[in-house]
């Protein structure tokens, strides 16, 4: 088994359940603006959101364009004109409070922090990501957090990883592993950066991309065997 020293973790849908946090935030936002939260409206929003974030990852639009237009685009499809920036600000206050953990996340991270240098690598809004990490109890176990908003670049851009690598002292790309759920951001990003990758795939999705991960896991606890780390019983307070 290959030896690693540095582990880079994605946040959303890797350590924190973003889907649950998003569902809660959308429920509050839609209710407040008399938009029915149905399977159809959620699907519409998801398609708009995914399209915009994909354009962001491809460096075609800015993060501000993503977050400040997605809700106004959705409302327009329902024949309502709304200020997207104001809706985003409201949504953000709700989302900031969503810090539901993926099963086993805090136990695994606490155990791994005893043997590895752990860092967060995430796209998103800095204030939101820091608050969710702190509220979940994960924050103390990471040496540093790198949010795309702060770096000026985003995963999967090589420039993002160059920024991260420059700030991690004595980092060796041959001893670095990235763990994340996104094939486009995490696995492609790891390839472009020249590091090994671990695809967190609890839903057993089909990889129909050209980006093949070094490893694939369905549960975070599988990292123990992958890294040859003892699974120690620990007491966790959140």
N, C-alpha and C positions, 0 to 999 in steps of 0.2 A: 504494500500500500504506500502510495506517495505521501511524503511528509509535507505538511503545510504549516506556516507560521502566522499568516495573516488571513482573516476571513472577512469578506465584505458582504454585508447583508442588506438586501432590499427591505422595505417596510411593508408597503401595502400588499395585502393578500399573500405575504410571506411570514411576517411576524404579527401584524395587526390585521384584523378582519375588516378591510376597507368596505367590502360589500355591505356588511351589517351597519357600519357607521354611515355610509351613504344612504342606505334605506331609511334610517332614522332621520337624517338631515333633510332628505327629500320630502318625507312625510310632513315634517314641520313646515317646510317652505311652501309646499303645494297647498296645504290646508290654509295657511295664512293668506294665500293669494287666490283662493277659490278655484284652484286647478285640481281636477280629480286625479288622485294617484291610483291609476289602474295599471294592469299589466301592459296595456297598449301605450299609455303615456310614459311609463318607465322604459319601455322598449325604444320609443322615439328618442327619449333623452339619452339613453345609452348609446344609440347609434350616432347621434350628434356628438356626444362627448368623445367617443372612441375615434371618430373621424378627425376631430380637432386635435386630440392628443397625438394621433399618428402623424398629423402634419407638423406638430411641434417637434416630435422625435426626429422627423426628417428635416428639421430646421427650415421649414417653409413659412411658419408663422411664429409669433412670440407667445410666451406663456400668458401674457396679459390678454392677447387676442382669444386664447382658449377660454379662460375663466370669465372674461367680461362679455362674451357673446353667446355662450352656449344656452343660457336660460332665455335670452331675448329671442334667439332663433327658435327655440321650442315654443315659446309663447306665441310667436308669429304664426306658427303652424296651426295654432288654435284660434287665430284671428284676433289676438290681443297684443297690443304694443306695450312693452315694458322696458324699463331701463336695466339692461343686463348687468351693469356695474353695481347698481344698488341691490339687485337680486343676488349677485355673487357675494356681496358683503354680508348679507343676511344669512345665506347658505353657509358661509364660512364660519359664522359664529356657532351654528348648529354642528357643523362637521368637526370643529375643534374639540368638541366634547366627546367625540366617538373614539374610544380607545380599546375596543373589544379585542382580546388576544386570540390568535390562532392557537389551537390545542397544543400544549407543551412548550409554547414559545419562551416563556420566562424561565422555566426550569432548564431548558436546553441552553439558552443564552447564558444563564448564570454558571452552569457547568463548564461550558466552552470557554468562558472568560478566564477560567483558572489556568488554561493551557495555551490560549491563543490571544493574539491581538485582534480585537473585534472593532469594526467600523461600520457605520451606516452609509449606504450609497442610495440616494433616492431622488426621484423627480418629484416636484411639487412645490408647495408654498412653505416657506421656512417656518413661519410662526405656527402654522398648523402641525407640521411634522414634529417640531420640538415639543409642543404642548402634548401631543398624543403620546410621544415616547415617554415624557415625564409622568403623565397621568397613569400610564400603563405599568410603570415600574421598571421599564427596560433601560431607560436612559443611563443609569450609573454604570452599566456593564460595557459601555462602548467608549473607546478612547477618543473618538471624534465622530461627528456627524457631518456628512457632506450632502447638502440639499442643492438641487439644480439652481434654484433661485439665487443662492449665494455664490455659486461658482461661475455663473454666466454661461454655462453650457449644460447639456442634459444627456443622460443615457439615451442612446448608445454611442454618442459622439466620442471619438478618441480624445478630443480636447478635454472632455469631462474627466476621463480617467487620468490623463496627463496631469490635470489640476490636483486630483486626489493623490496620485503617486508622488508628486513633488512634495506634498505635505506630510507624507508618512515616512518617518526617518528609517533608513536602512531597509526599505522595502525591497524584496526580491520577487519579481514577477513569477518566477518558477516555484515560489513557495506561497502563492496567493490564490485564493479560491473565492469566487463570487457565488452567492446563493440567492436565487430570486425566482419569481413565478412568471416573469415576462420573457418570452422568446425574443421579442423585438428589442426590448431595452436591456435586459440583464444578460441573456445568452449571447445575443449579437454583440452587445457592448463588451462582454468578456473576450470574445473572439478578436474583436478589433483592438483590444488592449493587450492581447497576447497572454491572457491568464486562463486557468482552468475554470470551468463553469459547472454549477449544479442547478438543475432545473427542478424547482419545487412544483410538483404537478399532482395535487391531491385529487383532482377530478378526472385524472387519466385522459387528458386531452390529447388529441392526435397532433403531432408535430408535422405540419405541412409546409414548413419553411426549409431553408437551406442551412439553418443554424443548428448544429447538433451539439448537445451538451456533453461534457465529459462524464457527468453522472446525472441520474434522475432519481428523485425520491418522492414518495407520496405523503410521508409524515416527517415532521422535523426530528423526531426521535431517531430516525434512520441515520442521522448525521453521526451518532455515536459509533456505529459500526463502520461507517464510511471513513471516519477519521481515527478509528481505533482508540476511542476515548471511553473510559469507564462511566457508566450511567450511575451516578451517585445519588442517593436519596438526600434531598435538601428541603429546608424549610423556606418557603417563599411568602413574603408579606407584600401585598400590593396596596 
